[in-house]
Amino acid sequence: MGGFLLALVCLAAGAAAPVVGPFEAEAAGVASNAIDTAVRAGLQKRGLVPARVCSDEVFLRRVYLDVIGTLPEPQAVLDFVADTRPNKRAAVIEALLGRDELADYWAMKWCDVLRVKSEFPINLWPNAVQAYHQWIREAIRQNRPCDQVARALLTSSGSNFRVPPVNFYRALQGRDPASLAGAVALTFMGSRLESWPEDRRAGLAAFFSRVAYKYTGEWKEEIICLDPAATAPVAAVFPDGRAVQIPAGQDPREVFADWLLAPGNPWFARNIANRLWANLFGRGIIHEPDDIRPDNPPSNPELLAELERELVAARYDWRQVLRLVLNSRTYQQSSIPQSNQPEAEALFACYPVRRLEAEVLADALSWIGGKGESYSSAVPEPFTFIPPYQRTIALADGSISSPFLEMLGRPARDTGLVSERNNEPNDSQRLHLLNSTSVRQQIEQSRMIQAVAQRARGDADEVIRGIYLVVLSREPTAAETAAAKQYAQSAGLGPKQAIDDLVWALINTKEFLYRH
């Protein structure tokens, strides 16, 4: 932390801050792309200087967490740092975009938005939750274009057990046209319907006035379809103010989907581009990412327009946008700002520091401890039991939780709002990580830490080095090694206790708990 303090002192004094190791790189080494052009232009208008490029160790940990929600293996860190290829960062990005964990991690994010939850107040029930989650995960794994996914969610009809996307219309607290329209606007347009004029709200709701629900003989199964009793034409109004008369035999949802997903319509592309950016930076170019309205303008309009163009040009291949952003110098910046102006982070002059999500942190602790968490839910039937080998990021049901996940701010998935997830630290979290019996047992019984000690063969420097690689994904500095050795000697600790104390200290650091 001394390096961070030194950088802040230099900024306050108006001096050029020295490179802060091991978090910053000496040289740039990252080519700029269209993202950087737009970001730099915005920074120059405000006299802001972008941060230096982050170190290889920071980059690898960051991109693993942001793409697959997983910490890198120690050997992967060593191999990456030793790699001298100029394109090694791009190669890692490409490899991560093909990993299975990407589908689990990004399905978790979209299940928050789509309210995938079996119990009150959503009440999808376990059968539908499993079908819906699997469909979302497969769409991500297969890299289905996001406009095709949106069309399926908007227009599908059938059994919510057998046609999973119809659960979009089931996973709501209300089933009236206004509630359906509100969910559509929030999910696909990033807009909160309550901020719209009343006539526009009514005009949008008309597109969903023919959605009907029918129970079957199957337990908790429902059919979502068009109301067969409604035979009159539908008068609706698109969000851009254009009125439309829809014949009785036509599905109004399809008319709306055609409008929303038409080339040149900015609503959908802007929403997806802004949400993708927010997932990588912790804040949208329009912030909050689901509060798009005229009086909440983007912090960098040119940047958002560039992302929209890239998404449309890629035929809504969201991974292509992800690839572009991840390869940008903006993404690969250090989290240490070169300016003390308060708007630096909002304008992406540095990488925004933010705490790991509850599920990611649970998996990280389980990975270090070598034992996964078990989750279960006895209500509602059928009972659900999640084996410990399944990672927390792969939990399908928002109703299956734990005190740890709730304490760390996992969303309830009641509203679909991004703000339901709370990544703000609090005293309960700090006390738990410092005093928890379960955390202590994970550390004391960790086979990974035991293997580090065995490989070191009594060499204290090697033990400390191995622990830092496991917990912080980097090697320790000389000062950190000296401090760890001095602590063990001054406290008169045996090797096992000294190792456990060091691991416990490191998992309580912001460097472990936060993206940086």
C-alpha positions in Angstrom: 0.0 0.0 0.0 3.0 2.3 0.4 3.2 2.6 -3.4 -0.4 3.8 -3.6 0.3 6.4 -0.9 3.4 7.6 -2.6 1.5 8.1 -5.9 -1.1 10.2 -4.1 1.5 12.4 -2.4 3.1 13.0 -5.8 -0.2 13.9 -7.4 -1.0 16.3 -4.6 2.4 18.0 -5.0 1.9 18.3 -8.7 4.9 16.0 -9.4 5.1 13.1 -11.8 4.3 10.0 -9.9 6.9 7.2 -10.1 5.9 3.8 -11.4 4.2 1.9 -8.6 5.4 -1.7 -8.5 4.1 -4.3 -8.7 0.9 -2.7 -10.0 2.1 -0.6 -13.0 4.2 -1.3 -16.0 7.3 0.6 -16.9 6.5 1.0 -20.6 3.2 1.2 -22.4 3.4 -1.9 -24.6 -0.3 -1.9 -25.5 -1.5 -0.6 -28.8 -4.5 1.8 -28.8 -7.7 1.0 -30.7 -11.0 2.8 -31.5 -12.0 2.6 -27.8 -9.0 4.5 -26.7 -9.4 7.2 -29.3 -12.9 8.0 -28.0 -11.8 7.8 -24.3 -8.6 9.9 -24.9 -10.7 12.6 -26.7 -13.0 12.8 -23.7 -10.1 13.0 -21.3 -8.3 15.7 -23.2 -11.4 17.9 -23.2 -11.3 17.9 -19.4 -7.5 18.0 -19.0 -7.2 14.5 -17.6 -4.2 12.3 -18.0 -4.9 8.5 -18.4 -3.3 6.1 -16.0 -0.3 4.0 -16.9 -0.7 0.5 -18.2 -1.1 -2.1 -15.5 1.5 -4.8 -14.8 1.3 -8.2 -16.4 0.3 -9.8 -13.0 -2.5 -7.2 -12.5 -3.7 -7.6 -16.0 -3.9 -11.4 -15.8 -5.8 -11.5 -12.5 -8.1 -8.7 -13.8 -9.0 -10.3 -17.1 -9.5 -13.8 -15.5 -12.0 -12.2 -13.0 -13.7 -10.0 -15.5 -14.2 -12.7 -18.2 -14.6 -16.0 -16.3 -15.0 -14.9 -12.7 -12.1 -17.1 -11.7 -8.6 -16.5 -10.2 -5.6 -17.7 -12.4 -3.6 -20.7 -11.3 -0.1 -19.8 -9.9 1.6 -21.5 -12.8 -0.5 -19.5 -15.3 0.8 -16.3 -13.7 4.5 -17.4 -13.9 4.1 -18.6 -17.5 2.4 -15.3 -18.5 5.0 -13.1 -16.8 7.8 -15.1 -18.5 6.2 -14.9 -21.9 8.0 -12.5 -24.1 5.6 -12.4 -27.0 4.3 -8.9 -27.8 0.8 -10.2 -28.3 0.6 -12.3 -25.1 -2.2 -10.3 -23.6 -4.4 -10.7 -26.7 -3.7 -14.4 -26.7 -4.9 -14.7 -23.1 -8.0 -12.8 -23.9 -8.8 -15.1 -26.8 -8.2 -18.2 -24.7 -10.5 -16.9 -21.9 -13.3 -16.1 -24.4 -13.3 -19.8 -25.2 -13.4 -21.1 -21.6 -16.4 -23.0 -20.2 -16.4 -20.8 -17.1 -17.4 -17.8 -19.3 -20.8 -19.3 -19.8 -21.3 -19.9 -16.1 -20.1 -16.4 -15.1 -22.0 -14.4 -17.7 -25.1 -16.5 -17.2 -25.0 -15.5 -13.6 -25.0 -11.9 -14.6 -27.9 -12.2 -17.1 -29.9 -14.4 -14.6 -29.7 -11.4 -12.3 -31.2 -9.2 -15.0 -33.8 -11.8 -16.1 -34.9 -12.6 -12.5 -34.2 -16.3 -12.5 -35.6 -17.3 -9.1 -37.9 -20.1 -8.0 -39.4 -18.5 -4.9 -41.4 -15.4 -3.9 -42.0 -12.9 -5.3 -41.0 -14.3 -8.8 -42.2 -17.8 -8.2 -40.7 -19.5 -11.3 -40.4 -22.8 -9.3 -37.4 -25.1 -9.6 -38.3 -26.9 -12.9 -38.7 -23.6 -14.8 -35.6 -22.2 -13.2 -33.4 -25.1 -14.3 -34.8 -24.9 -17.9 -34.5 -21.1 -18.1 -30.9 -21.0 -16.7 -29.8 -23.8 -19.0 -31.2 -22.0 -22.0 -29.5 -18.7 -21.0 -26.2 -20.5 -20.3 -26.3 -22.4 -23.6 -27.1 -19.2 -25.5 -23.9 -17.6 -24.0 -21.8 -20.7 -24.5 -22.8 -21.0 -28.2 -22.3 -17.3 -28.6 -25.8 -16.7 -30.0 -26.1 -13.1 -31.3 -27.8 -11.0 -28.6 -30.5 -9.8 -31.0 -31.6 -13.4 -31.6 -31.6 -14.1 -27.9 -33.7 -10.9 -27.3 -36.2 -11.9 -30.1 -36.7 -15.3 -28.5 -37.3 -13.8 -25.1 -39.8 -11.3 -26.5 -41.8 -13.5 -28.9 -41.7 -17.1 -27.7 -44.9 -19.0 -26.8 -45.4 -22.4 -25.2 -44.8 -24.3 -22.0 -42.4 -22.6 -19.5 -40.9 -26.1 -18.9 -40.4 -26.9 -22.6 -39.9 -23.5 -24.2 -37.5 -21.8 -21.7 -37.5 -18.3 -23.0 -41.2 -17.8 -22.3 -40.1 -17.6 -18.7 -39.3 -14.0 -19.4 -43.0 -13.3 -19.1 -43.3 -15.6 -16.0 -40.4 -14.1 -14.0 -42.3 -11.0 -13.0 -44.1 -9.7 -9.9 -47.0 -8.6 -12.1 -48.7 -10.0 -15.2 -50.6 -6.9 -16.4 -49.5 -5.2 -19.6 -47.9 -2.4 -17.7 -45.7 -4.7 -15.7 -44.7 -6.7 -18.8 -43.8 -3.4 -20.6 -41.8 -2.3 -17.6 -39.7 -5.5 -17.7 -39.2 -5.1 -21.5 -38.1 -1.5 -21.2 -35.7 -2.3 -18.4 -34.2 -5.4 -19.9 -33.9 -4.6 -23.6 -33.8 -0.8 -23.6 -32.0 -0.1 -20.3 -34.8 2.3 -19.4 -37.1 2.6 -16.3 -40.7 3.0 -17.5 -41.7 5.1 -14.5 -39.6 8.0 -16.0 -41.6 8.0 -19.2 -44.7 10.2 -20.0 -48.0 8.4 -19.3 -49.0 8.2 -22.9 -45.8 6.6 -23.9 -46.1 4.0 -21.1 -49.6 3.1 -22.3 -48.4 2.9 -25.9 -45.7 0.4 -25.0 -48.0 -1.6 -22.8 -50.3 -2.2 -25.7 -47.8 -4.4 -27.4 -48.1 -6.8 -24.5 -51.8 -6.6 -23.9 -52.5 -9.9 -25.6 -50.1 -12.1 -23.5 -52.1 -14.8 -21.8 -51.3 -17.5 -19.2 -52.8 -21.0 -19.0 -52.1 -23.7 -16.4 -51.7 -27.3 -17.5 -52.1 -30.6 -15.6 -48.3 -30.6 -14.9 -47.2 -29.3 -11.5 -46.5 -25.6 -11.7 -46.4 -25.6 -15.5 -47.9 -22.8 -17.5 -48.4 -22.0 -21.2 -47.6 -18.5 -22.3 -49.5 -17.6 -25.5 -51.6 -14.9 -27.2 -55.0 -14.5 -25.8 -57.3 -16.4 -28.2 -60.3 -14.4 -27.0 -58.9 -11.1 -28.2 -59.9 -10.4 -31.8 -59.8 -6.7 -32.2 -56.8 -4.8 -33.7 -54.3 -3.3 -31.3 -53.4 0.3 -31.3 -49.9 0.8 -29.9 -47.1 3.4 -29.8 -43.4 2.7 -30.3 -41.0 4.3 -27.8 -40.0 6.8 -30.5 -43.5 8.2 -30.6 -44.7 6.5 -33.8 -48.2 5.0 -33.6 -49.0 1.6 -35.2 -52.2 -0.3 -35.8 -51.7 -4.1 -35.5 -54.2 -6.4 -37.2 -56.0 -8.9 -34.9 -54.2 -11.9 -36.4 -50.7 -10.6 -35.8 -48.7 -11.0 -32.6 -48.0 -7.5 -31.2 -44.9 -8.7 -29.5 -43.4 -9.6 -32.9 -44.2 -6.1 -34.2 -42.4 -4.6 -31.3 -39.4 -6.9 -31.7 -39.1 -6.0 -35.4 -39.0 -2.3 -34.4 -36.5 -2.8 -31.5 -34.1 -5.0 -33.4 -34.2 -3.2 -36.7 -30.9 -1.9 -38.1 -30.4 1.7 -37.1 -32.6 1.6 -34.1 -30.3 2.8 -31.3 -32.3 1.6 -28.3 -31.2 -2.1 -28.2 -27.6 -1.7 -29.3 -27.1 1.2 -26.9 -28.5 -0.8 -24.0 -26.3 -3.9 -24.7 -23.2 -1.9 -25.4 -23.6 0.1 -22.2 -24.3 -3.0 -20.1 -21.2 -4.8 -21.5 -19.1 -1.8 -20.6 -20.6 -1.6 -17.1 -19.8 -5.3 -16.5 -16.1 -4.7 -17.3 -15.7 -1.3 -15.6 -18.2 -1.4 -12.7 -20.1 1.5 -14.1 -21.8 2.3 -17.4 -21.0 5.1 -19.8 -24.6 5.9 -18.9 -24.8 5.2 -15.2 -26.7 3.3 -13.8 -26.7 1.1 -16.9 -30.4 0.5 -16.6 -31.4 4.1 -16.2 -31.1 5.5 -19.7 -33.1 8.7 -20.1 -32.7 12.1 -21.7 -31.6 13.8 -18.5 -29.0 11.1 -17.7 -26.5 11.6 -20.5 -23.5 9.4 -21.2 -20.2 10.5 -19.7 -18.6 10.0 -23.1 -21.2 10.0 -26.0 -18.5 9.3 -28.6 -17.4 6.2 -26.7 -20.9 4.9 -26.4 -21.6 5.5 -30.1 -18.4 3.6 -31.0 -19.5 0.6 -29.0 -22.9 0.7 -30.6 -21.4 0.7 -34.1 -19.1 -2.1 -33.2 -21.9 -4.2 -31.9 -24.1 -3.7 -35.0 -21.1 -4.2 -37.3 -20.4 -7.5 -35.6 -24.0 -8.6 -36.1 -24.7 -8.4 -32.4 -21.8 -10.7 -31.5 -21.3 -9.5 -28.0 -18.0 -11.4 -27.6 -16.5 -9.3 -30.4 -17.3 -6.1 -28.4 -15.9 -7.8 -25.3 -12.7 -8.6 -27.3 -12.3 -5.0 -28.5 -12.7 -3.5 -25.0 -10.4 -6.1 -23.3 -7.7 -5.4 -25.9 -7.9 -1.6 -25.4 -5.4 0.4 -23.5 -8.3 1.9 -21.5 -9.2 -1.5 -20.1 -5.5 -2.4 -19.5 -4.8 0.8 -17.5 -3.6 0.7 -13.9 -6.1 1.5 -11.2 -3.8 4.2 -9.9 -4.9 7.5 -11.4 -2.5 10.1 -12.7 -5.0 12.8 -11.7 -6.6 13.7 -8.4 -9.7 15.1 -10.1 -12.8 13.4 -8.8 -14.3 12.7 -12.3 -11.2 10.6 -13.4 -12.8 7.3 -12.6 -16.2 8.2 -14.1 -14.5 9.2 -17.4 -12.3 6.0 -17.4 -9.0 7.7 -16.9 -8.1 4.7 -14.7 -9.4 1.2 -14.1 -12.1 1.5 -11.4 -11.4 -0.5 -8.2 -14.4 -2.5 -7.0 -15.1 -5.4 -4.7 -15.5 -9.0 -6.0 -19.0 -10.2 -6.4 -20.3 -12.5 -3.6 -20.3 -15.6 -5.8 -16.8 -14.9 -7.1 -15.4 -14.3 -3.7 -17.0 -17.5 -2.3 -15.4 -19.5 -5.2 -12.1 -17.9 -4.6 -12.1 -18.8 -0.9 -13.2 -22.4 -1.8 -10.4 -22.7 -4.4 -7.8 -21.6 -1.9 -9.3 -23.9 0.7 -9.7 -26.8 -1.6 -13.3 -27.5 -0.6 -16.4 -26.1 -2.4 -19.6 -24.9 -0.7 -22.8 -27.0 -0.5 -26.1 -25.2 -1.1 -29.6 -26.5 -0.7 -33.2 -25.4 -0.6 -36.0 -27.4 0.9 -38.7 -24.9 -0.2 -40.3 -25.1 -2.6 -40.6 -28.7 -3.7 -38.8 -30.4 -5.4 -36.0 -30.1 -2.9 -32.7 -28.8 -4.4 -29.3 -29.9 -3.4 -26.1 -28.4 -5.0 -23.0 -30.6 -4.7 -19.8 -28.9 -3.4 -18.0 -29.5 -6.7 -20.3 -27.1 -8.5 -19.0 -23.6 -8.3 -21.1 -20.8 -6.8 -21.1 -18.7 -10.0 -23.0 -21.6 -11.6 -25.9 -21.5 -9.2 -29.1 -21.3 -11.3 -31.6 -20.3 -8.7 -31.6 -16.9 -7.0 -33.5 -18.4 -4.2 -30.7 -20.8 -3.3 -28.4 -18.7 -1.2 -26.4 -18.7 2.1 -25.7 -16.2 4.9 -22.3 -15.5 3.3 -23.7 -14.7 -0.1 -26.4 -12.5 1.4 -23.8 -10.7 3.6 -21.7 -10.0 0.5 -24.6 -8.4 -1.4 -25.8 -11.1 -3.8 -29.0 -9.8 -5.4 -32.4 -11.2 -4.5 -33.3 -11.1 -8.3 -36.7 -9.5 -7.5 -36.5 -6.5 -9.8 -33.9 -7.1 -12.5 -32.2 -3.8 -11.5 -28.4 -3.7 -11.5 -28.5 -1.9 -8.2 -30.0 -5.0 -6.5 -26.4 -6.3 -6.3 -24.6 -4.5 -3.5 -20.8 -4.7 -3.7 -20.2 -2.1 -1.0 -18.1 -3.3 1.9 -19.4 -3.2 5.5 -18.3 -4.1 9.0 -20.1 -7.4 9.0 -18.1 -8.6 6.0 -14.8 -7.4 7.6 -15.6 -9.1 10.9 -16.5 -12.4 9.1 -13.4 -12.6 7.1 -11.3 -11.7 10.2 -13.0 -14.1 12.6 -14.9 -16.7 10.8 -14.4 -20.3 11.8 -15.2 -21.5 8.3 -12.5 -19.2 6.8 -10.0 -20.4 9.4 -10.8 -24.0 8.6 -10.4 -23.4 4.9 -7.0 -22.0 5.5 -5.8 -24.6 7.9 -7.0 -27.5 5.8 -6.0 -26.1 2.4 -4.2 -28.8 0.4 -3.1 -26.1 -2.0 -1.3 -24.2 0.8 0.1 -27.5 2.1 1.5 -28.3 -1.3 3.2 -24.8 -1.4 4.9 -25.6 1.9 6.0 -29.1 0.8 7.5 -27.8 -2.5 9.4 -25.1 -0.6 11.3 -27.7 1.5 11.7 -25.3 4.4 12.8 -22.3 2.3 10.9 -19.4 3.9 11.3 -17.2 0.8 9.8 -19.9 -1.4 6.8 -20.5 0.9 6.0 -16.7 1.0 6.4 -16.6 -2.8 4.0 -19.5 -3.3 1.4 -18.1 -1.0 1.4 -14.7 -2.7 1.0 -16.4 -6.1 -2.0 -18.4 -4.8 -3.8 -15.6 -3.0 -2.8 -12.4 -4.9 -1.7 -13.8 -8.3 1.7 -12.2 -8.1 5.1 -12.7 -6.4 5.9 -10.7 -3.3 8.2 -7.7 -3.2 11.4 -7.9 -1.2 9.8 -5.7 1.4 6.8 -8.0 1.7 8.9 -11.1 2.0 11.0 -9.4 4.7 7.9 -8.3 6.6 6.4 -11.8 6.6 9.6 -13.4 7.8 10.0 -10.8 10.5 6.5 -11.3 11.8 7.0 -15.1 12.1 10.3 -14.6 14.0 9.1 -11.9 16.3 5.9 -13.7 17.2 7.8 -17.0 17.7 5.5 -18.9 15.5 6.0 -22.4 14.1 6.0 -22.8 10.3 2.4 -24.0 10.1 1.0 -21.1 12.1 3.1 -18.6 10.3 1.9 -19.8 7.0 -1.8 -19.8 8.1 -1.5 -16.3 9.5 0.1 -15.0 6.3 -2.7 -16.5 4.1 -5.4 -15.1 6.5 -3.7 -11.7 6.4 -3.6 -11.7 2.6 -7.2 -12.7 2.0 -8.2 -9.7 4.2 -6.4 -7.2 2.0 -8.1 -5.0 -0.5 -5.8 -6.5 -3.1 -7.5 -9.9 -2.7 -11.0 -8.7 -2.1 -11.1 -6.2 -4.9 -10.7 -6.0 -8.7 -7.9 -3.5 -9.3 
